């Protein structure tokens, strides 16, 4: 199965953020800052990690999300995780 494109991953992230935090999908752009624009906090990062794990079947560490600042950085993390060999998740 080919890895999803960045556009497909953006749609997954957009769907998760819109559903979990009742955000307008059009506000969830690659440039949107997770804290300043979307008003997310560290607790929300845990929720995002759990929901993305459920959506993608990938595993994420809570620490990985602390370094993210924009929707694009979140999409990049998911894309990187998709490209890793199975069993190499941190």
HUDANOR-V765679 format. One line per field, one symbol per residue. ss: DSSP state (A for helix, B for strand, O for the rest). A space follows every 50 residues. Layout:
ss->???
This chain:
ss->OOOOOAAAAAAAAAAAAAAAAOOOAAAOOOOOBOOOOOOOOAAAAAAAAA AAAAAAOOOOOAAAAAOOOBAAAAAAAAAAAAAOOOOOOO
